[in-house]
Amino acid sequence: MAEADQNKINIRLHIYDTDIMVRVPRDEEPLYRKDAELINELLNAYFSNFKGMKGDKEITYFAMIDLGLRLQKELKRNDTKPYDDILTKLTSEIEAVLKEK
């Protein structure tokens, strides 16, 4: 058995009305469980608001869009590329000035 497989465990996650078996890295188990909790919170909120007005599939998609939007906002918030670009430009300018002296 490969070493990577030895560090994985099987866990059961309850997502809304379904139990799902997932093989995950042992050190990431808490993250998977926390994700399942968040998914359940979103699904419960959307189902409580839209059940009877929308189909189950559409309600699930609303929750997925909500989760995706949260991820995109977090990724944007943690995007350091603009700062890296500015630092690279400033470093180049400083080095150019220092070479002139």
C-alpha positions in Angstrom: 0.0 0.0 0.0 1.3 3.4 -0.9 2.3 5.7 1.9 -0.3 8.3 0.8 -3.0 5.7 1.2 -1.9 4.9 4.7 -2.5 8.5 5.8 -6.1 8.3 4.6 -9.2 7.3 6.5 -12.8 6.5 5.6 -15.3 8.8 7.2 -19.1 9.1 6.9 -20.5 12.6 6.4 -24.2 13.4 6.7 -25.1 15.9 4.1 -28.8 17.1 4.4 -30.6 13.8 4.0 -27.8 11.5 2.8 -24.8 9.7 4.4 -21.7 9.8 2.2 -18.6 7.7 2.7 -15.4 9.7 1.8 -11.8 8.7 1.9 -9.8 11.7 3.2 -6.3 12.5 4.4 -6.3 11.9 8.2 -5.0 15.4 9.0 -7.9 17.0 7.0 -10.7 15.1 8.6 -11.8 18.0 10.8 -11.9 20.2 7.7 -14.2 17.8 6.0 -16.5 17.6 9.0 -16.6 21.3 9.3 -17.4 21.6 5.6 -20.3 19.2 6.0 -21.7 21.3 8.9 -21.5 24.4 6.7 -23.1 22.7 3.8 -25.9 21.4 6.1 -26.5 24.9 7.5 -26.8 26.4 4.0 -29.1 23.6 2.8 -31.3 23.8 5.8 -31.6 27.6 5.5 -32.4 27.4 1.8 -34.8 24.5 2.2 -36.6 26.2 5.0 -37.1 29.3 2.9 -37.9 27.8 -0.5 -39.4 24.3 0.1 -42.7 24.1 -1.8 -41.8 27.1 -4.0 -38.8 25.6 -5.7 -37.6 22.1 -6.5 -35.1 20.3 -4.4 -32.5 20.4 -7.1 -32.9 24.2 -7.6 -32.7 24.8 -3.9 -29.5 22.7 -3.7 -28.1 24.9 -6.5 -28.9 28.0 -4.6 -26.9 26.7 -1.7 -24.0 25.7 -4.0 -24.0 29.2 -5.5 -24.0 30.7 -2.0 -21.0 28.5 -0.9 -19.2 29.3 -4.2 -19.7 33.0 -3.7 -18.3 32.8 -0.2 -15.2 31.0 -1.5 -14.7 33.6 -4.3 -14.9 36.4 -1.8 -12.4 34.7 0.5 -10.0 34.0 -2.4 -10.3 37.7 -3.6 -9.7 38.9 0.0 -6.5 36.8 0.2 -5.2 37.6 -3.3 -1.7 38.9 -2.8 -0.8 39.2 -6.5 -1.5 43.0 -6.7 0.9 43.5 -3.8 3.5 41.2 -5.2 3.3 43.1 -8.5 3.8 46.5 -6.7 6.7 45.2 -4.6 8.4 43.8 -7.7 8.0 47.1 -9.5 9.3 49.1 -6.5 12.2 46.7 -6.1 13.2 47.1 -9.7 13.0 50.9 -9.4 15.1 50.9 -6.2 17.7 48.6 -7.8 17.8 50.9 -10.9 18.4 54.0 -8.7 21.1 52.2 -6.7 22.9 51.1 -9.8 23.1 54.7 -11.0 25.0 55.7 -7.8 
